[in-house]
Amino acid sequence: MTVSTTDRRTAVEFDRAEQRTAHNYHPLPVVVAHAEGAWMTDVDGTRHLDLLAGYSALNFGHSHPRLLEAAHAQLDKLTLTSRAFVHDQFADFTAKLGDLCGKDLVLPMNTGAEAVETAIKVIRKWGYQVKGIPAGQAEIIVASGNFHGRTTTIVGFSDDAEARDDFGPFAPGFTTVPYGDLAALEAAITPRTAGVLVEPIQGEGGVIIPPPGYLAGIREVCTRENVLFAADEIQAGLGRTGRTFACDHEDVVPDLYVLGKALGGGIVPVSAVVADRDVLGVLKPGQHGSTFGGNALACAVGSAVVDLLATGDFQRRAADLEVLVRSRLESLVGRGVVGVRVRGLWAGVDVDPRVGSGRQVCEALLARGVLAKDTHGSTIRLAPPLVVSDEDLSWGLDQLAEVVSQA
């Protein structure tokens, strides 16, 4: 990136951040100072349209007034007790989230990876205590191309070399089958299988949408074989795809919802595993926990998030904007784009490698005032806040069209 004199502060602040930070990320050279709705402003005062929304953590946009109001009100009263005590926001949050999911119990955590780790522990414990799998032999089926987080357990069943290499040895007990291949999943089930853990749409993989009937098929197979179905809806859930959950597109209810990102409203990290009592009830005091999980501030914000989702407005907004996004992106196929996948306000765009890598496309978009993020190779994903206006979204897609057409 060539930095102009008007970008001088951005360059200085970006360099300072890079000098004293472990390089586990490769951020675009922008330094954000303020954000509202779908727009972010950098330290030089330049506005950028956010087409990433914090990997779906900002489904409701930056600084949503109802979420900020909930956070501000709670900050003045109580932020943390730990789960050693019960605070006055806990019951409301767990009841609201449980009702939203149609489940009995909620286990709040902080990050998405924590929620996935929680689901893994619950599935295994259920496998031993309820299904009767011999001790130490429980297996969980996962899908190729998955992204469930970055703990050593989770990257151990990733097939992404960048996430996995040099972090072993890894925990056993996971069987990988091709994503979208129901027959392979069914064939992989053994008497030791306790659960199936899949993303209903693979976000990090490039918004990979499984074939129709895949999720319904998993539900049917798991029910028949007495295996738990855990849906990682951390990126896909909470309005992003035009429904409350991505599983809703096939009228599927998993045994465990694994939630995160948007649950914290872009204000605090909030995650949760939500399931019925016969599943989550296997945990007893002392067997799992988190100091900050379910803290008062998180519950206040999370309750406000569920209130927003309960209106259905954000789900409808994502569904409506899917029409615009699909039309615009499909018109680019053959003109700098070789493939697109769209579900709700979420899209994976495979750019013709002759145009450039995904990183290069995102750098070109940055120069035009649009923030997006690449994933593998020449693929970028678009996940604008659900509050983005039609006009702003169209403008952002105009910039993408200009970039890819300049090959």
Backbone hydrogen bonds in HBPLUS format (Angstrom, degrees):
<---DONOR---> <-ACCEPTOR-->    atom                        ^
c    i                          cat <-CA-CA->   ^        H-A-AA   ^      H-
h    n   atom  resd res      DA  || num        DHA   H-A  angle D-A-AA Bond
n    s   type  num  typ     dist DA aas  dist angle  dist       angle   num
A0007-ASP N   A0004-SER O   2.93 MM   3  5.22 149.6  2.02 106.2 116.1     1
A0008-ARG N   A0005-THR O   3.24 MM   3  5.14 162.4  2.27 107.1 108.0     2
A0011-ALA N   A0007-ASP O   3.00 MM   4  6.31 161.1  2.04 159.0 164.5     3
A0012-VAL N   A0008-ARG O   3.02 MM   4  6.27 159.9  2.06 151.3 156.4     4
A0013-GLU N   A0009-ARG O   2.88 MM   4  6.07 174.5  1.89 159.6 160.9     5
A0014-PHE N   A0010-THR O   2.84 MM   4  5.89 156.2  1.90 150.3 157.6     6
A0015-ASP N   A0011-ALA O   2.99 MM   4  6.09 162.6  2.02 146.2 150.7     7
A0016-ARG N   A0012-VAL O   2.98 MM   4  6.22 157.4  2.03 149.2 155.7     8
A0017-ALA N   A0013-GLU O   3.04 MM   4  6.22 157.9  2.09 145.0 150.3     9
A0018-GLU N   A0014-PHE O   3.04 MM   4  6.30 156.0  2.09 149.4 156.0    10
A0019-GLN N   A0015-ASP O   3.04 MM   4  6.20 145.5  2.16 147.3 155.8    11
A0030-VAL N   A0028-LEU O   2.75 MM   2  5.74 132.8  1.97 114.2  98.7    12
A0043-VAL N   A0031-VAL O   2.98 MM  12  6.09 137.4  2.17 166.8 175.4    13
A0033-ALA N   A0041-THR O   2.81 MM   8  5.92 174.4  1.81 154.6 156.5    14
A0034-HIS N   A0041-THR O   3.18 MM   7  5.16 152.1  2.27 148.0 149.3    15
A0041-THR N   A0034-HIS O   2.67 MM   7  5.16 172.1  1.68 158.5 159.5    16
A0036-GLU N   A0039-TRP O   2.90 MM   3  5.55 158.0  1.95 160.1 167.5    17
A0039-TRP N   A0036-GLU O   3.04 MM   3  5.55 166.6  2.06 134.3 136.1    18
A0037-GLY N   A0062-HIS O   2.88 MM  25  4.71 155.7  1.94 137.9 129.7    19
A0062-HIS N   A0037-GLY O   2.85 MM  25  4.71 168.4  1.86 132.0 132.1    20
A0050-ASP N   A0038-ALA O   2.84 MM  12  5.44 174.3  1.85 158.0 159.4    21
A0040-MET N   A0048-HIS O   2.83 MM   8  5.17 165.2  1.85 154.4 159.5    22
A0048-HIS N   A0040-MET O   2.64 MM   8  5.17 150.6  1.72 156.9 167.2    23
A0042-ASP N   A0046-THR O   2.91 MM   4  5.44 163.1  1.94 150.1 151.9    24
A0045-GLY N   A0042-ASP O   2.89 MM   3  5.31 164.2  1.91 117.8 122.0    25
A0049-LEU N   A0369-GLY O   2.83 MM 320  6.23 160.6  1.86 153.4 149.5    26
A0371-LEU N   A0049-LEU O   2.85 MM 322  6.01 169.9  1.86 166.8 163.8    27
A0051-LEU N   A0371-LEU O   2.82 MM 320  5.61 154.9  1.88 154.4 162.3    28
A0383-ALA N   A0051-LEU O   2.74 MM 332  5.33 169.1  1.75 138.5 139.0    29
A0055-TYR N   A0052-LEU O   3.17 MM   3  5.69 126.2  2.48 111.8 122.8    30
A0056-SER N   A0053-ALA O   2.89 MM   3  5.20 124.7  2.20 108.0 122.5    31
A0058-LEU N   A0053-ALA O   2.92 MM   5  4.68 161.0  1.96 138.5 133.2    32
A0057-ALA N   A0054-GLY O   2.97 MM   3  4.92 156.8  2.03 103.2 110.7    33
A0061-GLY N   A0058-LEU O   2.94 MM   3  5.03 162.4  1.97 114.5 116.4    34
A0386-LEU N   A0059-ASN O   2.74 MM 327  5.35 152.0  1.82 136.0 144.4    35
A0067-LEU N   A0064-HIS O   3.07 MM   3  5.43 121.7  2.43 108.0 122.6    36
A0068-LEU N   A0064-HIS O   2.89 MM   4  6.10 164.2  1.91 164.5 169.9    37
A0069-GLU N   A0065-PRO O   2.90 MM   4  5.96 154.2  1.97 142.9 150.3    38
A0070-ALA N   A0066-ARG O   3.16 MM   4  6.29 155.8  2.22 136.1 141.7    39
A0071-ALA N   A0067-LEU O   2.99 MM   4  6.25 158.3  2.04 147.7 153.7    40
A0072-HIS N   A0068-LEU O   2.80 MM   4  5.96 170.5  1.81 157.0 159.6    41
A0073-ALA N   A0069-GLU O   3.00 MM   4  6.06 164.6  2.03 147.5 152.1    42
A0074-GLN N   A0070-ALA O   3.12 MM   4  6.23 155.4  2.19 141.0 147.5    43
A0075-LEU N   A0071-ALA O   2.90 MM   4  6.07 153.6  1.97 152.3 159.8    44
A0077-LYS N   A0074-GLN O   2.92 MM   3  5.22 156.8  1.97 111.0 118.8    45
A0078-LEU N   A0074-GLN O   2.98 MM   4  5.97 157.1  2.04 165.4 171.6    46
A0297-LEU N   A0079-THR O   3.35 MM 218  4.88 161.4  2.39 126.9 124.0    47
A0085-PHE N   A0082-SER O   3.37 MM   3  6.36 176.8  2.37 123.3 123.9    48
A0090-PHE N   A0087-HIS O   3.35 MM   3  5.79 158.0  2.40 112.2 118.2    49
A0093-PHE N   A0089-GLN O   3.21 MM   4  6.35 166.2  2.23 150.8 154.7    50
A0094-THR N   A0090-PHE O   3.03 MM   4  6.22 177.8  2.03 161.5 162.0    51
A0095-ALA N   A0091-ALA O   2.98 MM   4  5.96 157.1  2.03 145.4 152.2    52
A0096-LYS N   A0092-ASP O   2.91 MM   4  6.01 165.9  1.93 151.3 155.6    53
A0097-LEU N   A0093-PHE O   2.94 MM   4  6.06 171.1  1.95 156.8 159.6    54
A0098-GLY N   A0094-THR O   2.93 MM   4  5.83 156.1  1.99 137.8 145.5    55
A0099-ASP N   A0095-ALA O   2.95 MM   4  6.08 156.8  2.00 145.7 151.9    56
A0100-LEU N   A0096-LYS O   2.93 MM   4  6.16 154.9  1.99 146.4 153.6    57
A0101-CYS N   A0097-LEU O   3.06 MM   4  6.28 151.0  2.15 147.6 154.4    58
A0102-GLY N   A0098-GLY O   2.82 MM   4  5.83 118.3  2.20 135.5 152.8    59
A0103-LYS N   A0098-GLY O   2.87 MM   5  5.00 159.1  1.91 147.3 148.8    60
A0102-GLY N   A0099-ASP O   3.13 MM   3  4.79 137.0  2.32  90.0 102.6    61
A0105-LEU N   A0275-ALA O   2.87 MM 170  5.59 165.1  1.89 163.7 168.3    62
A0275-ALA N   A0105-LEU O   3.12 MM 170  5.59 152.3  2.20 144.4 152.9    63
A0107-LEU N   A0273-VAL O   2.87 MM 166  5.23 157.3  1.92 155.0 162.2    64
A0273-VAL N   A0107-LEU O   3.06 MM 166  5.23 153.9  2.13 135.3 142.0    65
A0109-MET N   A0271-SER O   2.77 MM 162  4.91 174.1  1.77 127.8 129.4    66
A0271-SER N   A0109-MET O   3.18 MM 162  4.91 164.5  2.21 112.5 108.7    67
A0115-ALA N   A0111-THR O   3.08 MM   4  6.43 151.5  2.16 144.6 152.4    68
A0115-ALA N   A0112-GLY O   3.03 MM   3  5.03 114.4  2.47  94.1 110.2    69
A0116-VAL N   A0112-GLY O   2.94 MM   4  6.31 154.1  2.01 153.4 160.6    70
A0117-GLU N   A0113-ALA O   2.91 MM   4  6.16 164.7  1.94 152.4 156.4    71
A0118-THR N   A0114-GLU O   2.86 MM   4  6.06 151.6  1.94 144.3 152.7    72
A0119-ALA N   A0115-ALA O   2.91 MM   4  6.20 156.4  1.97 146.5 152.4    73
A0120-ILE N   A0116-VAL O   2.92 MM   4  6.23 157.3  1.97 153.6 159.6    74
A0121-LYS N   A0117-GLU O   3.05 MM   4  6.32 161.7  2.08 149.7 153.7    75
A0122-VAL N   A0118-THR O   2.92 MM   4  6.17 161.1  1.95 153.9 159.5    76
A0123-ILE N   A0119-ALA O   2.84 MM   4  6.00 166.1  1.86 153.7 157.6    77
A0124-ARG N   A0120-ILE O   3.03 MM   4  6.21 167.2  2.04 150.9 154.3    78
A0125-LYS N   A0121-LYS O   2.94 MM   4  6.09 165.7  1.96 149.5 154.0    79
A0126-TRP N   A0122-VAL O   2.84 MM   4  5.97 163.0  1.87 154.0 159.0    80
A0127-GLY N   A0123-ILE O   2.88 MM   4  6.06 152.9  1.95 145.0 153.3    81
A0128-TYR N   A0124-ARG O   3.03 MM   4  6.40 147.5  2.14 149.4 157.1    82
A0129-GLN N   A0125-LYS O   2.85 MM   4  5.99 175.0  1.85 158.9 160.7    83
A0130-VAL N   A0126-TRP O   2.77 MM   4  5.19 155.8  1.83 138.7 146.4    84
A0131-LYS N   A0126-TRP O   3.19 MM   5  6.65 156.8  2.25 148.7 155.4    85
A0132-GLY N   A0127-GLY O   2.96 MM   5  6.14 114.8  2.40 132.9 150.6    86
A0133-ILE N   A0127-GLY O   2.92 MM   6  5.64 175.6  1.92 146.2 144.9    87
A0137-GLN N   A0134-PRO O   3.14 MM   3  5.77 149.3  2.24 148.3 145.6    88
A0139-GLU N   A0192-ARG O   2.93 MM  53  5.78 148.5  2.03 148.0 145.1    89
A0194-ALA N   A0139-GLU O   2.80 MM  55  5.71 168.6  1.81 157.5 160.0    90
A0140-ILE N   A0173-GLY O   2.87 MM  33  6.27 150.0  1.96 150.5 158.9    91
A0175-THR N   A0140-ILE O   2.97 MM  35  6.25 157.5  2.02 146.3 151.1    92
A0141-ILE N   A0195-GLY O   2.91 MM  54  6.36 159.9  1.95 154.0 154.8    93
A0197-LEU N   A0141-ILE O   2.87 MM  56  6.20 165.3  1.89 170.5 174.8    94
A0142-VAL N   A0175-THR O   2.83 MM  33  6.05 162.0  1.86 151.9 156.8    95
A0177-VAL N   A0142-VAL O   2.99 MM  35  6.41 153.7  2.06 149.7 155.5    96
A0144-SER N   A0177-VAL O   2.83 MM  33  5.90 146.3  1.94 150.1 153.6    97
A0155-VAL N   A0151-THR O   2.91 MM   4  6.13 175.9  1.91 167.5 167.7    98
A0156-GLY N   A0152-THR O   3.20 MM   4  6.01 131.7  2.45 130.0 141.0    99
A0156-GLY N   A0153-THR O   3.26 MM   3  5.23 132.5  2.50  93.0 105.9   100
A0157-PHE N   A0154-ILE O   3.13 MM   3  5.80 157.0  2.18 115.8 121.1   101
A0158-SER N   A0155-VAL O   3.11 MM   3  4.82 164.8  2.13 104.4 105.1   102
A0163-ALA N   A0160-ASP O   3.02 MM   3  5.44 126.8  2.31 108.6 121.6   103
A0164-ARG N   A0160-ASP O   3.00 MM   4  6.13 143.2  2.14 150.2 161.7   104
A0165-ASP N   A0161-ALA O   2.82 MM   4  5.31 167.5  1.84 143.9 148.3   105
A0167-PHE N   A0164-ARG O   3.27 MM   3  5.94 143.7  2.41 147.6 143.8   106
A0181-ASP N   A0178-PRO O   3.25 MM   3  5.58 162.0  2.28 128.1 128.7   107
A0185-LEU N   A0181-ASP O   3.15 MM   4  6.48 155.4  2.22 147.6 154.7   108
A0186-GLU N   A0182-LEU O   2.92 MM   4  6.17 166.8  1.94 155.7 158.7   109
A0187-ALA N   A0183-ALA O   2.96 MM   4  6.12 155.6  2.02 144.5 151.4   110
A0188-ALA N   A0184-ALA O   3.09 MM   4  6.21 132.3  2.33 138.0 149.3   111
A0188-ALA N   A0185-LEU O   3.09 MM   3  5.19 134.1  2.31  98.1 110.8   112
A0189-ILE N   A0186-GLU O   3.33 MM   3  5.61 157.8  2.38 106.1 112.3   113
A0193-THR N   A0190-THR O   3.01 MM   3  5.32 168.9  2.02 116.5 120.0   114
A0228-LEU N   A0194-ALA O   3.00 MM  34  6.23 170.7  2.01 141.4 138.6   115
A0196-VAL N   A0228-LEU O   2.75 MM  32  6.20 146.0  1.86 160.1 171.6   116
A0230-ALA N   A0196-VAL O   2.79 MM  34  5.99 177.4  1.80 174.8 174.9   117
A0198-VAL N   A0230-ALA O   3.19 MM  32  6.64 159.1  2.24 169.8 173.8   118
A0232-ASP N   A0198-VAL O   2.88 MM  34  5.92 167.8  1.89 144.1 148.0   119
A0202-GLN N   A0208-ILE O   3.02 MM   6  4.92 156.3  2.08 142.4 141.6   120
A0207-VAL N   A0202-GLN O   2.94 MM   5  5.24 117.2  2.34 137.2 149.4   121
A0208-ILE N   A0202-GLN O   2.94 MM   6  4.92 156.0  2.00 133.1 134.7   122
A0206-GLY N   A0203-GLY O   2.95 MM   3  5.43 161.5  1.98 114.1 120.3   123
A0207-VAL N   A0203-GLY O   3.23 MM   4  4.35 149.8  2.33 108.2 116.8   124
A0214-TYR N   A0211-PRO O   3.14 MM   3  5.78 157.4  2.20 143.5 144.1   125
A0217-GLY N   A0213-GLY O   2.80 MM   4  5.81 145.1  1.92 140.2 150.5   126
A0218-ILE N   A0214-TYR O   2.92 MM   4  6.26 152.5  2.00 148.1 155.2   127
A0219-ARG N   A0215-LEU O   2.99 MM   4  6.27 159.9  2.03 149.0 154.3   128
A0220-GLU N   A0216-ALA O   3.01 MM   4  6.27 158.2  2.06 145.4 151.0   129
A0221-VAL N   A0217-GLY O   2.92 MM   4  6.12 166.4  1.94 154.9 158.3   130
A0222-CYS N   A0218-ILE O   2.86 MM   4  5.94 168.1  1.88 154.6 158.3   131
A0223-THR N   A0219-ARG O   3.04 MM   4  6.13 160.7  2.08 146.7 152.0   132
A0224-ARG N   A0220-GLU O   3.02 MM   4  6.17 164.5  2.05 147.5 152.1   133
A0225-GLU N   A0221-VAL O   2.89 MM   4  6.00 155.8  1.95 152.7 159.1   134
A0227-VAL N   A0222-CYS O   2.90 MM   5  4.60 169.0  1.91 140.2 142.7   135
A0226-ASN N   A0223-THR O   3.44 MM   3  5.30 163.3  2.47  99.7 104.4   136
A0255-ASP N   A0229-PHE O   2.78 MM  26  5.18 133.8  2.00 137.4 152.3   137
A0256-LEU N   A0229-PHE O   3.12 MM  27  6.45 154.8  2.18 148.5 148.0   138
A0231-ALA N   A0256-LEU O   2.94 MM  25  6.29 159.5  1.98 177.8 172.7   139
A0258-VAL N   A0231-ALA O   2.98 MM  27  6.01 155.1  2.04 163.4 155.7   140
A0233-GLU N   A0258-VAL O   2.89 MM  25  5.64 138.4  2.06 143.5 156.0   141
A0237-GLY N   A0233-GLU O   2.83 MM   4  4.56 149.0  1.93 118.9 124.8   142
A0238-LEU N   A0244-THR O   2.57 MM   6  4.80 124.4  1.87 169.1 171.9   143
A0239-GLY N   A0244-THR O   3.24 MM   5  4.58 148.4  2.34 108.8 115.7   144
A0242-GLY N   A0239-GLY O   3.18 MM   3  5.48 168.6  2.19 118.5 121.5   145
A0345-LEU N   A0240-ARG O   3.12 MM 105  5.97 150.4  2.21 164.2 168.0   146
A0248-ASP N   A0245-PHE O   2.99 MM   3  5.36 147.1  2.10 106.5 116.2   147
A0249-HIS N   A0246-ALA O   3.15 MM   3  5.84 161.9  2.18 117.7 122.2   148
A0250-GLU N   A0247-CYS O   3.08 MM   3  5.83 160.8  2.11 119.1 124.4   149
A0252-VAL N   A0247-CYS O   3.15 MM   5  5.27 171.7  2.15 138.1 137.3   150
A0251-ASP N   A0248-ASP O   2.99 MM   3  4.54 166.2  2.01 100.7 103.6   151
A0257-TYR N   A0274-VAL O   2.95 MM  17  5.15 166.1  1.97 150.2 154.0   152
A0274-VAL N   A0257-TYR O   2.98 MM  17  5.15 159.0  2.02 144.9 151.6   153
A0259-LEU N   A0272-ALA O   2.87 MM  13  5.22 178.0  1.87 169.7 169.1   154
A0272-ALA N   A0259-LEU O   3.04 MM  13  5.22 156.8  2.10 128.6 129.2   155
A0263-LEU N   A0260-GLY O   3.07 MM   3  5.33 172.4  2.08 119.3 121.7   156
A0264-GLY N   A0261-LYS O   3.06 MM   3  6.04 168.1  2.07 131.6 133.8   157
A0265-GLY N   A0262-ALA O   2.94 MM   3  5.09 163.9  1.97 110.8 114.9   158
A0267-ILE N   A0264-GLY O   2.94 MM   3  5.79 169.6  1.95 130.3 133.8   159
A0268-VAL N   A0264-GLY O   3.37 MM   4  5.10 163.1  2.40 133.1 136.3   160
A0279-VAL N   A0276-ASP O   2.99 MM   3  5.61 159.1  2.04 116.9 123.8   161
A0280-LEU N   A0276-ASP O   3.04 MM   4  6.27 150.7  2.13 169.8 168.1   162
A0281-GLY N   A0277-ARG O   2.86 MM   4  4.80 132.0  2.09 120.1 131.9   163
A0282-VAL N   A0279-VAL O   3.26 MM   3  6.07 169.0  2.28 120.1 121.8   164
A0283-LEU N   A0280-LEU O   3.25 MM   3  6.13 167.5  2.27 124.1 126.4   165
A0287-GLN N   A0284-LYS O   3.06 MM   3  5.77 158.6  2.11 150.4 151.3   166
A0295-ASN N   A0292-PHE O   3.07 MM   3  5.40 134.2  2.28 147.1 136.6   167
A0299-CYS N   A0295-ASN O   2.89 MM   4  6.13 160.5  1.93 157.9 164.0   168
A0300-ALA N   A0296-ALA O   2.96 MM   4  6.12 154.8  2.02 147.0 153.6   169
A0301-VAL N   A0297-LEU O   3.06 MM   4  6.28 167.0  2.07 153.6 156.4   170
A0302-GLY N   A0298-ALA O   2.75 MM   4  5.85 163.9  1.78 151.1 156.9   171
A0303-SER N   A0299-CYS O   2.84 MM   4  5.87 152.9  1.91 142.3 148.7   172
A0304-ALA N   A0300-ALA O   3.22 MM   4  6.45 154.4  2.29 139.0 145.3   173
A0305-VAL N   A0301-VAL O   2.92 MM   4  6.27 149.0  2.02 150.6 160.2   174
A0306-VAL N   A0302-GLY O   3.00 MM   4  6.29 160.6  2.03 149.7 153.8   175
A0307-ASP N   A0303-SER O   2.94 MM   4  6.22 151.6  2.03 145.1 153.5   176
A0308-LEU N   A0304-ALA O   3.05 MM   4  6.35 150.6  2.14 143.4 150.3   177
A0309-LEU N   A0305-VAL O   3.01 MM   4  6.36 159.0  2.06 152.2 157.9   178
A0310-ALA N   A0306-VAL O   2.84 MM   4  6.00 143.9  1.97 146.7 156.9   179
A0311-THR N   A0308-LEU O   3.30 MM   3  5.72 151.7  2.38 105.8 113.1   180
A0312-GLY N   A0309-LEU O   2.99 MM   3  5.49 145.6  2.12 112.6 121.8   181
A0316-ARG N   A0312-GLY O   3.08 MM   4  6.27 162.6  2.11 151.0 155.7   182
A0317-ARG N   A0313-ASP O   2.91 MM   4  6.10 150.4  2.00 143.0 151.8   183
A0318-ALA N   A0314-PHE O   3.03 MM   4  6.23 161.4  2.06 146.9 150.5   184
A0319-ALA N   A0315-GLN O   3.04 MM   4  6.30 158.6  2.09 147.4 153.5   185
A0320-ASP N   A0316-ARG O   2.86 MM   4  6.06 157.2  1.91 150.1 156.2   186
A0321-LEU N   A0317-ARG O   2.97 MM   4  6.17 162.8  2.00 151.7 156.0   187
A0322-GLU N   A0318-ALA O   3.06 MM   4  6.20 129.9  2.32 138.8 151.1   188
A0323-VAL N   A0320-ASP O   3.30 MM   3  5.95 142.3  2.46 111.6 118.3   189
A0325-VAL N   A0321-LEU O   2.95 MM   4  6.23 173.9  1.96 163.5 164.2   190
A0326-ARG N   A0322-GLU O   2.83 MM   4  5.83 168.6  1.84 152.3 156.2   191
A0327-SER N   A0323-VAL O   3.10 MM   4  6.12 164.5  2.13 143.5 148.2   192
A0328-ARG N   A0324-LEU O   3.03 MM   4  6.19 169.0  2.04 154.9 157.9   193
A0329-LEU N   A0325-VAL O   2.91 MM   4  5.99 169.1  1.92 155.8 159.3   194
A0330-GLU N   A0326-ARG O   2.90 MM   4  5.84 164.0  1.92 150.0 155.2   195
A0331-SER N   A0327-SER O   3.22 MM   4  6.25 139.0  2.40 135.7 145.4   196
A0332-LEU N   A0329-LEU O   2.95 MM   3  5.29 153.7  2.02 108.1 116.7   197
A0333-VAL N   A0330-GLU O   3.28 MM   3  5.40 156.1  2.34 102.0 108.8   198
A0335-ARG N   A0332-LEU O   2.75 MM   3  5.01 156.0  1.80 133.7 135.6   199
A0334-GLY N   A0337-VAL O   2.76 MM   3  5.71 160.0  1.80 167.1 165.2   200
A0352-ASP N   A0336-GLY O   2.98 MM  16  5.30 170.7  1.98 125.3 128.3   201
A0338-VAL N   A0350-ASP O   2.77 MM  12  5.60 163.0  1.80 163.4 169.3   202
A0350-ASP N   A0339-GLY O   2.79 MM  11  4.98 172.2  1.80 155.0 156.2   203
A0341-ARG N   A0348-GLY O   2.95 MM   7  5.12 144.6  2.08 146.3 152.6   204
A0348-GLY N   A0341-ARG O   2.86 MM   7  5.12 152.9  1.93 144.5 153.7   205
A0343-ARG N   A0346-TRP O   3.00 MM   3  5.48 160.6  2.03 156.6 162.6   206
A0347-ALA N   A0382-LEU O   2.93 MM  35  5.07 154.6  2.00 147.1 152.4   207
A0382-LEU N   A0347-ALA O   2.77 MM  35  5.07 158.1  1.82 147.4 154.9   208
A0349-VAL N   A0380-ILE O   2.77 MM  31  5.30 170.2  1.78 169.2 171.3   209
A0380-ILE N   A0349-VAL O   2.94 MM  31  5.30 157.8  1.99 147.0 152.0   210
A0351-VAL N   A0378-SER O   2.90 MM  27  5.31 160.2  1.94 147.9 147.7   211
A0355-VAL N   A0352-ASP O   2.72 MM   3  5.48 156.5  1.78 127.6 134.7   212
A0361-VAL N   A0357-SER O   3.01 MM   4  6.33 156.6  2.07 152.2 158.5   213
A0358-GLY N   A0377-GLY O   2.97 MM  19  6.00 160.0  2.01 130.4 131.4   214
A0362-CYS N   A0358-GLY O   2.98 MM   4  6.23 159.1  2.03 149.9 155.4   215
A0363-GLU N   A0359-ARG O   2.91 MM   4  6.20 149.1  2.00 149.2 158.3   216
A0364-ALA N   A0360-GLN O   2.98 MM   4  6.21 152.1  2.05 143.8 151.2   217
A0365-LEU N   A0361-VAL O   2.90 MM   4  6.21 149.3  1.99 146.1 155.3   218
A0366-LEU N   A0362-CYS O   2.90 MM   4  6.11 153.0  1.97 142.6 149.8   219
A0367-ALA N   A0363-GLU O   3.16 MM   4  6.46 153.2  2.23 143.3 149.0   220
A0368-ARG N   A0365-LEU O   2.86 MM   3  5.03 141.8  2.01 102.5 114.8   221
A0370-VAL N   A0365-LEU O   2.94 MM   5  5.07 159.2  1.98 132.5 133.1   222
A0369-GLY N   A0366-LEU O   2.95 MM   3  5.04 165.3  1.97 109.6 113.3   223
A0381-ARG N   A0373-LYS O   3.13 MM   8  6.22 165.5  2.15 173.0 169.4   224
A0375-THR N   A0379-THR O   2.81 MM   4  5.61 161.8  1.84 156.7 152.9   225
A0379-THR N   A0376-HIS O   3.00 MM   3  5.62 154.7  2.07 135.6 143.7   226
A0388-VAL N   A0385-PRO O   3.11 MM   3  5.69 168.2  2.12 122.2 123.3   227
A0393-LEU N   A0389-SER O   2.95 MM   4  6.09 165.5  1.97 153.0 157.5   228
A0394-SER N   A0390-ASP O   2.89 MM   4  6.02 160.1  1.93 148.1 154.0   229
A0395-TRP N   A0391-GLU O   2.96 MM   4  6.19 156.0  2.02 145.6 152.3   230
A0396-GLY N   A0392-ASP O   2.94 MM   4  6.22 158.8  1.99 149.8 155.2   231
A0397-LEU N   A0393-LEU O   2.94 MM   4  6.23 156.7  1.99 151.8 158.0   232
A0398-ASP N   A0394-SER O   2.84 MM   4  6.09 140.4  2.00 142.8 154.5   233
A0398-ASP N   A0395-TRP O   3.10 MM   3  4.91 120.6  2.47  90.0 105.5   234
A0399-GLN N   A0395-TRP O   3.08 MM   4  6.46 148.2  2.18 146.6 154.1   235
A0400-LEU N   A0396-GLY O   3.17 MM   4  6.55 152.6  2.25 143.3 150.4   236
A0401-ALA N   A0397-LEU O   2.96 MM   4  6.18 159.2  2.00 146.1 151.6   237
A0402-GLU N   A0398-ASP O   2.95 MM   4  6.25 154.5  2.02 148.5 155.2   238
A0403-VAL N   A0399-GLN O   3.00 MM   4  6.24 156.3  2.06 148.0 154.2   239
A0404-VAL N   A0400-LEU O   2.99 MM   4  6.24 173.7  1.99 162.8 162.6   240
A0405-SER N   A0401-ALA O   3.09 MM   4  6.00 140.5  2.26 140.1 149.9   241
A0406-GLN N   A0403-VAL O   3.32 MM   3  5.62 163.9  2.35 108.3 113.1   242
